[in-house]
Each structure stands twice: as C-alpha cells, then as structure tokens.
Amino acid sequence: MAATRGAPRRCRARTTTRTAVSVEHSMLPPEQYDSFHHGWIRTVGQLDGKLRRGA
C-alpha cells in the first residue's frame, strides 16, 4: 500500500494503561515511504523511543 505525501499522518497506539502515543510518518525518508519492512521498522523505532522517554 503506497503512502500519500503531504500532511504528516499520525498513528495512535494505546497501551493497557490507555496512554496515547503519536508517531510521525513524515519522519520516514522519502525512499522508504512505500517499503513495508523499512517503513515499519522505522515507525517501531520512533514508537520505542517515545515510550522510553515517557511521551
């Protein structure tokens, strides 16, 4: 599935404590927008960083 370019998209993830986390897809390099594996690896890395910082 191809991602559209333009305004940043956000994903909301909820944990069992109902903490909402926002991940910026616009942080992905343009060459990785359409790559499922590289895109999600980057997204998971962003989410992990935010959770570790207590975002």
N, CA, C and O atoms as a GROMACS GRO file, in nm:
protein
  220
    1MET      N    1   0.085  -0.117   0.000
    1MET     CA    2   0.000   0.000   0.000
    1MET      C    3   0.089   0.123   0.000
    1MET      O    4   0.178   0.135   0.085
    2ALA      N    5   0.068   0.213  -0.091
    2ALA     CA    6   0.150   0.332  -0.103
    2ALA      C    7   0.099   0.441  -0.009
    2ALA      O    8  -0.021   0.463   0.003
    3ALA      N    9   0.191   0.508   0.055
    3ALA     CA   10   0.156   0.620   0.142
    3ALA      C   11   0.146   0.747   0.059
    3ALA      O   12   0.219   0.764  -0.039
    4THR      N   13   0.056   0.834   0.097
    4THR     CA   14   0.046   0.960   0.026
    4THR      C   15   0.141   1.060   0.090
    4THR      O   16   0.167   1.055   0.210
    5ARG      N   17   0.191   1.148   0.009
    5ARG     CA   18   0.281   1.251   0.061
    5ARG      C   19   0.202   1.378   0.083
    5ARG      O   20   0.098   1.399   0.021
    6GLY      N   21   0.251   1.461   0.171
    6GLY     CA   22   0.183   1.586   0.202
    6GLY      C   23   0.180   1.604   0.352
    6GLY      O   24   0.284   1.597   0.418
    7ALA      N   25   0.062   1.626   0.406
    7ALA     CA   26   0.049   1.646   0.550
    7ALA      C   27   0.090   1.520   0.625
    7ALA      O   28   0.058   1.409   0.582
    8PRO      N   29   0.160   1.536   0.738
    8PRO     CA   30   0.201   1.419   0.815
    8PRO      C   31   0.081   1.340   0.864
    8PRO      O   32  -0.019   1.397   0.906
    9ARG      N   33   0.093   1.208   0.859
    9ARG     CA   34  -0.011   1.121   0.913
    9ARG      C   35   0.033   1.077   1.051
    9ARG      O   36   0.153   1.067   1.078
   10ARG      N   37  -0.061   1.051   1.136
   10ARG     CA   38  -0.028   1.008   1.272
   10ARG      C   39  -0.099   0.876   1.301
   10ARG      O   40  -0.212   0.853   1.257
   11CYS      N   41  -0.031   0.792   1.376
   11CYS     CA   42  -0.091   0.668   1.425
   11CYS      C   43  -0.109   0.684   1.574
   11CYS      O   44  -0.023   0.739   1.642
   12ARG      N   45  -0.217   0.636   1.623
   12ARG     CA   46  -0.240   0.637   1.767
   12ARG      C   47  -0.229   0.494   1.818
   12ARG      O   48  -0.295   0.404   1.768
   13ALA      N   49  -0.145   0.476   1.917
   13ALA     CA   50  -0.129   0.344   1.978
   13ALA      C   51  -0.172   0.355   2.124
   13ALA      O   52  -0.137   0.451   2.192
   14ARG      N   53  -0.244   0.258   2.170
   14ARG     CA   54  -0.287   0.260   2.310
   14ARG      C   55  -0.229   0.139   2.382
   14ARG      O   56  -0.227   0.028   2.328
   15THR      N   57  -0.185   0.162   2.502
   15THR     CA   58  -0.135   0.054   2.585
   15THR      C   59  -0.246   0.015   2.683
   15THR      O   60  -0.354   0.073   2.681
   16THR      N   61  -0.218  -0.082   2.768
   16THR     CA   62  -0.318  -0.123   2.866
   16THR      C   63  -0.346  -0.012   2.966
   16THR      O   64  -0.451  -0.014   3.031
   17THR      N   65  -0.256   0.084   2.981
   17THR     CA   66  -0.280   0.196   3.072
   17THR      C   67  -0.346   0.313   2.999
   17THR      O   68  -0.364   0.420   3.056
   18ARG      N   69  -0.383   0.291   2.873
   18ARG     CA   70  -0.451   0.390   2.790
   18ARG      C   71  -0.369   0.516   2.766
   18ARG      O   72  -0.421   0.627   2.770
   19THR      N   73  -0.242   0.497   2.742
   19THR     CA   74  -0.154   0.608   2.706
   19THR      C   75  -0.153   0.620   2.555
   19THR      O   76  -0.122   0.523   2.485
   20ALA      N   77  -0.186   0.737   2.503
   20ALA     CA   78  -0.187   0.760   2.358
   20ALA      C   79  -0.049   0.808   2.315
   20ALA      O   80   0.010   0.895   2.379
   21VAL      N   81   0.001   0.753   2.207
   21VAL     CA   82   0.131   0.791   2.152
   21VAL      C   83   0.112   0.825   2.006
   21VAL      O   84   0.040   0.755   1.933
   22SER      N   85   0.175   0.932   1.963
   22SER     CA   86   0.165   0.974   1.824
   22SER      C   87   0.300   0.951   1.756
   22SER      O   88   0.404   0.990   1.810
   23VAL      N   89   0.298   0.889   1.638
   23VAL     CA   90   0.420   0.862   1.563
   23VAL      C   91   0.412   0.937   1.432
   23VAL      O   92   0.313   0.925   1.358
   24GLU      N   93   0.514   1.015   1.401
   24GLU     CA   94   0.516   1.094   1.279
   24GLU      C   95   0.566   1.010   1.162
   24GLU      O   96   0.683   0.970   1.161
   25HIS      N   97   0.480   0.983   1.066
   25HIS     CA   98   0.523   0.911   0.946
   25HIS      C   99   0.606   1.001   0.856
   25HIS      O  100   0.681   0.952   0.772
   26SER      N  101   0.595   1.132   0.874
   26SER     CA  102   0.672   1.224   0.791
   26SER      C  103   0.821   1.215   0.823
   26SER      O  104   0.903   1.270   0.748
   27MET      N  105   0.858   1.148   0.932
   27MET     CA  106   0.999   1.133   0.967
   27MET      C  107   1.067   1.026   0.882
   27MET      O  108   1.190   1.016   0.882
   28LEU      N  109   0.989   0.948   0.810
   28LEU     CA  110   1.047   0.846   0.724
   28LEU      C  111   1.114   0.911   0.604
   28LEU      O  112   1.060   1.006   0.548
   29PRO      N  113   1.231   0.863   0.564
   29PRO     CA  114   1.292   0.913   0.441
   29PRO      C  115   1.201   0.883   0.322
   29PRO      O  116   1.138   0.778   0.319
   30PRO      N  117   1.193   0.974   0.223
   30PRO     CA  118   1.103   0.954   0.110
   30PRO      C  119   1.120   0.820   0.039
   30PRO      O  120   1.022   0.763  -0.008
   31GLU      N  121   1.243   0.770   0.030
   31GLU     CA  122   1.264   0.644  -0.042
   31GLU      C  123   1.208   0.524   0.034
   31GLU      O  124   1.202   0.414  -0.020
   32GLN      N  125   1.167   0.543   0.160
   32GLN     CA  126   1.114   0.432   0.238
   32GLN      C  127   0.963   0.440   0.261
   32GLN      O  128   0.908   0.355   0.331
   33TYR      N  129   0.895   0.540   0.204
   33TYR     CA  130   0.750   0.553   0.221
   33TYR      C  131   0.676   0.428   0.178
   33TYR      O  132   0.582   0.385   0.245
   34ASP      N  133   0.717   0.369   0.066
   34ASP     CA  134   0.644   0.255   0.010
   34ASP      C  135   0.700   0.120   0.051
   34ASP      O  136   0.650   0.016   0.008
   35SER      N  137   0.802   0.119   0.134
   35SER     CA  138   0.865  -0.006   0.176
   35SER      C  139   0.804  -0.052   0.308
   35SER      O  140   0.828   0.009   0.412
   36PHE      N  141   0.726  -0.158   0.303
   36PHE     CA  142   0.661  -0.207   0.424
   36PHE      C  143   0.762  -0.237   0.534
   36PHE      O  144   0.747  -0.192   0.647
   37HIS      N  145   0.865  -0.314   0.501
   37HIS     CA  146   0.960  -0.356   0.604
   37HIS      C  147   1.041  -0.240   0.659
   37HIS      O  148   1.049  -0.223   0.781
   38HIS      N  149   1.100  -0.160   0.573
   38HIS     CA  150   1.180  -0.048   0.622
   38HIS      C  151   1.094   0.057   0.690
   38HIS      O  152   1.133   0.113   0.792
   39GLY      N  153   0.977   0.083   0.635
   39GLY     CA  154   0.888   0.183   0.694
   39GLY      C  155   0.844   0.145   0.835
   39GLY      O  156   0.849   0.228   0.926
   40TRP      N  157   0.802   0.021   0.853
   40TRP     CA  158   0.755  -0.019   0.985
   40TRP      C  159   0.868  -0.035   1.084
   40TRP      O  160   0.849  -0.011   1.203
   41ILE      N  161   0.986  -0.073   1.039
   41ILE     CA  162   1.100  -0.080   1.130
   41ILE      C  163   1.129   0.059   1.185
   41ILE      O  164   1.153   0.076   1.304
   42ARG      N  165   1.127   0.160   1.097
   42ARG     CA  166   1.148   0.298   1.141
   42ARG      C  167   1.037   0.344   1.235
   42ARG      O  168   1.064   0.409   1.336
   43THR      N  169   0.913   0.311   1.202
   43THR     CA  170   0.800   0.353   1.284
   43THR      C  171   0.808   0.291   1.423
   43THR      O  172   0.784   0.358   1.523
   44VAL      N  173   0.842   0.163   1.430
   44VAL     CA  174   0.856   0.096   1.559
   44VAL      C  175   0.969   0.160   1.638
   44VAL      O  176   0.958   0.177   1.760
   45GLY      N  177   1.078   0.197   1.572
   45GLY     CA  178   1.188   0.266   1.639
   45GLY      C  179   1.143   0.398   1.699
   45GLY      O  180   1.182   0.432   1.811
   46GLN      N  181   1.062   0.474   1.625
   46GLN     CA  182   1.010   0.601   1.676
   46GLN      C  183   0.921   0.576   1.798
   46GLN      O  184   0.933   0.645   1.899
   47LEU      N  185   0.833   0.478   1.788
   47LEU     CA  186   0.743   0.446   1.897
   47LEU      C  187   0.820   0.402   2.021
   47LEU      O  188   0.789   0.445   2.132
   48ASP      N  189   0.920   0.318   2.003
   48ASP     CA  190   1.003   0.272   2.113
   48ASP      C  191   1.071   0.390   2.182
   48ASP      O  192   1.073   0.398   2.305
   49GLY      N  193   1.126   0.481   2.104
   49GLY     CA  194   1.192   0.598   2.162
   49GLY      C  195   1.097   0.684   2.242
   49GLY      O  196   1.132   0.731   2.351
   50LYS      N  197   0.976   0.706   2.190
   50LYS     CA  198   0.878   0.788   2.261
   50LYS      C  199   0.833   0.719   2.390
   50LYS      O  200   0.818   0.785   2.493
   51LEU      N  201   0.812   0.589   2.386
   51LEU     CA  202   0.770   0.517   2.506
   51LEU      C  203   0.879   0.517   2.612
   51LEU      O  204   0.849   0.530   2.731
   52ARG      N  205   1.002   0.502   2.571
   52ARG     CA  206   1.112   0.502   2.668
   52ARG      C  207   1.130   0.639   2.734
   52ARG      O  208   1.172   0.648   2.849
   53ARG      N  209   1.097   0.746   2.660
   53ARG     CA  210   1.107   0.881   2.715
   53ARG      C  211   0.983   0.918   2.796
   53ARG      O  212   0.979   1.024   2.859
   54GLY      N  213   0.884   0.833   2.794
   54GLY     CA  214   0.761   0.860   2.869
   54GLY      C  215   0.670   0.959   2.800
   54GLY      O  216   0.602   1.038   2.866
   55ALA      N  217   0.669   0.956   2.667
   55ALA     CA  218   0.590   1.054   2.590
   55ALA      C  219   0.445   1.043   2.614
   55ALA      O  220   0.366   1.119   2.557
   0.00000   0.00000   0.00000
